[in-house]
Amino acid sequence: MANSKHPSSNDRPNSAEKKLIEGLRRRPALMERMQAIMDLADNGEATADEIEALLIEEVRRLGADTMESWASSAEEQSAKEFKQQNPDSRYGKKND
């Protein structure tokens, strides 16, 4: 780990923490997955095997949500670039 210091509850967020928070706010599905993973870390009632199984499922969901978010952003960027390169083109169905 680059920084092993754990912030206390009185510390203000540093720039890396602010960037993480901003990113999670732009991607609510990823925030939900990260919250679920943190909730698992705080679960004192489950066994290690139960937590492991739940964590594996949450990490799978996190991966799927991350790929969905990435694909959506990539599609938007591609469409924007195409439109810039081809300003006279039309998107969508042709009306006859």
Rosetta constraint file for C-alpha pairs under 8 A:
AtomPair CA 7 CA 11 HARMONIC 5.88 0.50
AtomPair CA 13 CA 17 HARMONIC 5.49 0.50
AtomPair CA 13 CA 18 HARMONIC 5.98 0.50
AtomPair CA 14 CA 18 HARMONIC 6.17 0.50
AtomPair CA 15 CA 19 HARMONIC 6.09 0.50
AtomPair CA 16 CA 20 HARMONIC 6.22 0.50
AtomPair CA 17 CA 21 HARMONIC 6.16 0.50
AtomPair CA 18 CA 22 HARMONIC 6.10 0.50
AtomPair CA 19 CA 23 HARMONIC 6.12 0.50
AtomPair CA 20 CA 24 HARMONIC 6.17 0.50
AtomPair CA 21 CA 25 HARMONIC 6.14 0.50
AtomPair CA 22 CA 26 HARMONIC 6.41 0.50
AtomPair CA 23 CA 27 HARMONIC 6.39 0.50
AtomPair CA 24 CA 28 HARMONIC 6.11 0.50
AtomPair CA 24 CA 30 HARMONIC 6.26 0.50
AtomPair CA 24 CA 31 HARMONIC 5.05 0.50
AtomPair CA 25 CA 31 HARMONIC 6.99 0.50
AtomPair CA 27 CA 31 HARMONIC 6.48 0.50
AtomPair CA 27 CA 69 HARMONIC 7.34 0.50
AtomPair CA 28 CA 32 HARMONIC 6.14 0.50
AtomPair CA 29 CA 33 HARMONIC 6.38 0.50
AtomPair CA 29 CA 65 HARMONIC 6.38 0.50
AtomPair CA 30 CA 34 HARMONIC 6.16 0.50
AtomPair CA 30 CA 62 HARMONIC 6.38 0.50
AtomPair CA 30 CA 65 HARMONIC 6.32 0.50
AtomPair CA 30 CA 66 HARMONIC 6.70 0.50
AtomPair CA 31 CA 35 HARMONIC 6.08 0.50
AtomPair CA 32 CA 36 HARMONIC 6.23 0.50
AtomPair CA 33 CA 37 HARMONIC 6.28 0.50
AtomPair CA 33 CA 58 HARMONIC 6.55 0.50
AtomPair CA 33 CA 59 HARMONIC 7.92 0.50
AtomPair CA 33 CA 61 HARMONIC 7.11 0.50
AtomPair CA 33 CA 62 HARMONIC 5.67 0.50
AtomPair CA 34 CA 38 HARMONIC 6.19 0.50
AtomPair CA 34 CA 62 HARMONIC 7.60 0.50
AtomPair CA 35 CA 39 HARMONIC 6.06 0.50
AtomPair CA 36 CA 40 HARMONIC 6.32 0.50
AtomPair CA 36 CA 58 HARMONIC 7.19 0.50
AtomPair CA 37 CA 41 HARMONIC 6.55 0.50
AtomPair CA 37 CA 55 HARMONIC 6.57 0.50
AtomPair CA 37 CA 58 HARMONIC 6.53 0.50
AtomPair CA 37 CA 59 HARMONIC 7.89 0.50
AtomPair CA 38 CA 42 HARMONIC 6.56 0.50
AtomPair CA 39 CA 43 HARMONIC 6.29 0.50
AtomPair CA 40 CA 51 HARMONIC 6.55 0.50
AtomPair CA 40 CA 54 HARMONIC 7.68 0.50
AtomPair CA 40 CA 55 HARMONIC 7.10 0.50
AtomPair CA 46 CA 50 HARMONIC 5.92 0.50
AtomPair CA 46 CA 51 HARMONIC 6.27 0.50
AtomPair CA 47 CA 51 HARMONIC 6.23 0.50
AtomPair CA 48 CA 52 HARMONIC 6.04 0.50
AtomPair CA 49 CA 53 HARMONIC 6.23 0.50
AtomPair CA 50 CA 54 HARMONIC 6.18 0.50
AtomPair CA 51 CA 55 HARMONIC 5.86 0.50
AtomPair CA 52 CA 56 HARMONIC 6.12 0.50
AtomPair CA 53 CA 57 HARMONIC 6.45 0.50
AtomPair CA 54 CA 58 HARMONIC 6.23 0.50
AtomPair CA 55 CA 59 HARMONIC 6.06 0.50
AtomPair CA 56 CA 60 HARMONIC 6.24 0.50
AtomPair CA 57 CA 61 HARMONIC 6.28 0.50
AtomPair CA 58 CA 62 HARMONIC 6.01 0.50
AtomPair CA 59 CA 63 HARMONIC 6.12 0.50
AtomPair CA 60 CA 64 HARMONIC 6.28 0.50
AtomPair CA 61 CA 65 HARMONIC 6.01 0.50
AtomPair CA 62 CA 66 HARMONIC 5.94 0.50
AtomPair CA 63 CA 67 HARMONIC 6.16 0.50
AtomPair CA 64 CA 68 HARMONIC 6.17 0.50
AtomPair CA 65 CA 69 HARMONIC 6.13 0.50
AtomPair CA 66 CA 70 HARMONIC 6.08 0.50
AtomPair CA 67 CA 71 HARMONIC 5.97 0.50
AtomPair CA 68 CA 72 HARMONIC 6.14 0.50
AtomPair CA 69 CA 73 HARMONIC 6.29 0.50
AtomPair CA 70 CA 74 HARMONIC 6.05 0.50
AtomPair CA 71 CA 75 HARMONIC 5.99 0.50
AtomPair CA 72 CA 76 HARMONIC 6.23 0.50
AtomPair CA 73 CA 77 HARMONIC 6.14 0.50
AtomPair CA 74 CA 78 HARMONIC 6.08 0.50
AtomPair CA 75 CA 79 HARMONIC 6.13 0.50
AtomPair CA 76 CA 80 HARMONIC 6.13 0.50
AtomPair CA 77 CA 81 HARMONIC 6.16 0.50
AtomPair CA 78 CA 82 HARMONIC 6.04 0.50
AtomPair CA 79 CA 83 HARMONIC 6.08 0.50
AtomPair CA 80 CA 84 HARMONIC 6.23 0.50
AtomPair CA 81 CA 85 HARMONIC 6.17 0.50
AtomPair CA 82 CA 86 HARMONIC 5.83 0.50
AtomPair CA 83 CA 87 HARMONIC 5.20 0.50
AtomPair CA 83 CA 89 HARMONIC 7.11 0.50
